[in-house]
Amino acid sequence: MERCIELASRGAGSVAPNPMVGAVLVHNNRIIGEGWHQQYGQAHAEVNCIASVEEEHKSFISQSVLYVSLEPCSHFGKTPPCTDLIIRNKIPKVVIGCRDPFKEVDGRGIEKLKAAGIEVVTGVMEQECKELNKRFFTFHQLQRPYIILKWAQTADGMIAPLPPARGDSAPQPARLFISNEYSNRLVHKWRSEEAAILVGTNTALADDPELTTRLWPGNSPVRLVVDMNLRLPASLKLFDGSIKTIVFNTVKQEEKEKLLFYKLEKSKKFIPQLMDALYKLNLQTVLVEGGATLLHSFIDEGTWDEARVITNNEISFRLLSGGNGLPAPALSGAVKVEEMTFLSDSISIFKHPGTWGQTND
């Protein structure tokens, strides 16, 4: 099952909205076939696994055990049901990591295999298999995308200089990049693994970001921007037409080529409306890159699953300017699950205390 998970992870960024799945076929304690779901709309892990068996070993398929990280599908989607393939190949035993929460499967695959006389074992490394597909499980069980908050902060806990006072005509300093070039490359890798990336109005205006994966090979996510009153200029890079962009606003509902204006209601709470909209748009994951107001909205609502915080230990706004900056968000009760270092930057990964059974113990 560990090998199944390892194989499945190779599909990161390429199979959504499908889950990542790995499969291993074992005969007499020897692996004779391996496969994983490589591309959305193409063959599933079980198909690739069985197809990988060499000709001289094909007679062993009907005497082997199939290990698969997620319950095999039993319905016709982009591809035929994997349960039918397993039954047709007379595989006598299937070991499954975890059950598939998708309503078209959700136990039906297991039932179909058992009805065909196949021995089925479930729940092997179940938590690890769920963690692998945390985005998929969150989307189908909570009817909202998996939310990842991300920001970079200085050594003194600031995410940006304080904005100029109203009426202040003094020239502003050039934009300061807090995270270093190695962390920036990692951020672009993160982008390639998610369905969408979200920024607020002020961030779009101040930074004019592209929100692409130009520093890493992989698909760029759908770009999302909150612009309630539609005050962002069309000249921004977000609107260059290169990648699908969705503008959440309270003014109009309109769709053009690669540009969707999605109208929200002024009278309703923002985050629940946004989650409902993203679920309807079939976007399973969102990387929230700021700014401060938007990040605080998710934190205050308790609607987040993971936070990735980059701290540059060599930059301090107090030392640079003699003044304070804009304080970074605070995560109450967050559980740190990982930490890494890239030269001046330390990167901390936090989980929401209620995500997948994580506790403060």
Buried (B, 14 or more C-beta within 10 A) or exposed (E): BEBBBBBBEBBBBBBBBBBBBBBBBBBEEEBBBBBBBBEEEBBBBBBBBBEBBEEEBEEBBEEBBBBBBBBBBBBEEEBBBBBBBBBEBEBBBBBBBBBBBBEEBBEBBBEBBEEBEBEBEBEBBBEBBBBBBBBBBBBBEBEBBBBBBBBBBBBBBBBBBEEEEEEEEEEEEEEBEBBBEBBBEBBBBBBBBBBBBBBBBBBBBBBBBBBBBEBBEBBBBBBBBBBBEEEBEEEBBBBBEEBBBBBBBBBEEEEEEBBBBBBBEEEEEBBEBBBBBBBEBEBBBBBBBBBBEBBEBBBEBEBBBBBBBBBBEEBBBEEBEEEEBBBBBEBEEBBEEEEEEBEBBBBBBBBBBEBEEBEEE
